[in-house]
Amino acid sequence: MGRIPLSRLFPGAHLVRYLWGSPSAGHSPHPQGKKIVCGACGLLHRTFYDRKTRRIRDLPCADQRIYLEVEIRRVSCRRCGKVKQERLDWLADYPFCTKRFAFYVGRRCRDSSIQDVAKEFHLDWRTVKSLEMQYMREVLRRTGIPGPKVIGLDEVSVRKGHDYRIVVSDLIRHRPIWFGGKDRSEASLDLFYQGLGVKKSRKVQLAVMDMWKPFLKSTRKNIPQAAILFDKFHVMRSLGEALDEIRKSEYARLTGKRREYIKGQKYTLLSRRENLTKNGRAALKKLLKANKRLNTAYLLKESFGQLWEYRQEGWARRFFENWRVALKWQRLKPYEEFAKKIESHWDGIASYCQWEDKVSLGFVEGLNNKIRVIQRRAYGLRDEEYLRLKVLTCTLPAL
C-alpha cells in the first residue's frame, strides 16, 4: 500500500516521519517549536515520549477501502502523571478511524440497522455501534439544548414488566429534548426540570401531557407559571376505554344468539365511522340496531368529540354540562366515572381552546411511533444510553 502525505487529506497535519527522521529513545525536543496536546487533559507539551505507526481507516473510494499509515506520538504528561497519546482533532474517539469516516458510518445508521452497516463496511457490529454513538453525541453537541416554551410529556416502555422512561419534547421545534428517569414517577420528571435549570424553566409557557397525576404534580411544583393542557388523544382514549367496558358488560349480560352481534366488534365501536370500511359500517349498523344500550353509549362517544371544536371556554363548559346531563337514567357507570375525571381535570382540558392553533399536539404520539421503530430495529440491544441518543437525534438533521 502506498504512503499518502497526510497534508493532502487533512490541512495542517503531517506524517511525523517527514519531520523527525529516525525515532530516538526517551524524550527529545520537538522540531520547529510544534506543541503536542495530551489526549487526556489537554496540556501542551514540547517533548514526546515515543511514537508508533498506526493504520487508520478513512472514507472509502468507490468500492475500495482506504487506510492511512500515521505515526502517533505519546507524551509523559506532567498533569496526569502518566504516558498519554496525543490528541488529533481529525481522529475519532475510536482510535482506528478518522472522524469523517465515523460520521459517515453514523449517517448510514440513521436509515439502516447496525448489522447491515457492519456487513457493508466489513466491521464488527460493536465498532459500528461505537462510531454511531460518537456521531450522535456530536449531533447533540452542535444542536444544543434550547429553552423550550411549549413542552410535551409522555412515557415510553423500554422493556416488558411496566419499565418506563419519560420523554420530554419541544413542541415548537418538533424535537425531543430529554429522555430519562427510572420510571414515570414524579421524582423522575423532577430530574428533567432540575437539569433544565431555573432560568430556562421560567420560559416554559405550556406543558402538554396525559392525565397522569405524577406528571401533573411535578409540573405544577417546578413550573407553576406554565399552563397545563391535557392531550386530546389521551382524553379520547379514556372515553374509548369506558365504551369498551360497557361493551364487555353487555356481552356478559346477554346469552345465546344475542351475543353474536357484540362478539368481535370492539374496534368497530371504537373507530370513527368515517374510518370504517363498507363491511365495518354494516356491522356497526346491525350492532347498534340490536342493542339499545350500546347505541346510546356510541352516540354519546361520537358527540363528545364536538368539545374540541369550541374556541371559548364558556361554550365548551356549557357543552360538557349538557353532555353530562344526558347521562342521567342511562345506567352507563363507566361514562359517569369518565365525566368525574373530566370535571377534576377541567382546567387542563379547557386550555385546548386557547392553544389548538399554536401547538401540534400529535407530535408526542408520533414520536412514540418513532421510538417503537427504533426499538424494533435495534432488537436485542439493552444499552439504554444508545437508546437515549437515538431518541434525542431521531428528528435532528444529519451532519
Protein Blocks (a to p, Z undefined) as FASTA:
>chain_A
ZZddfklmmghiacfklmnopadehjdddehhiacddfklopacfbdfbdcdddddddde
hjaccdddddddddddfklopacddddfkbcfblcbcfklmmmmmmmmmmmcfklmmmmn
opafklmmmmmmmmmmmmmmmnopaddfbdcdddddfbghiiacdddddfklopafbded
jblcfklmmmmmmmnommlmmmpmbdcddfbfklmmmmmmmmmmbccdddfklmmmmmmm
mmmmmmmmmmmmpgcjllmmmgoplmmmmpcfklpcfklmmmmmmmmmmmmklmmmmmmm
mmmmmmmmpcbfklmmmmmmmmmmmmgonlpaklmmmmmmmmmmmmmmmmmmmmmmmpcf
klmmmmmmmmmmmmmmmgoiacfklmmmmmmmmmpccZZ
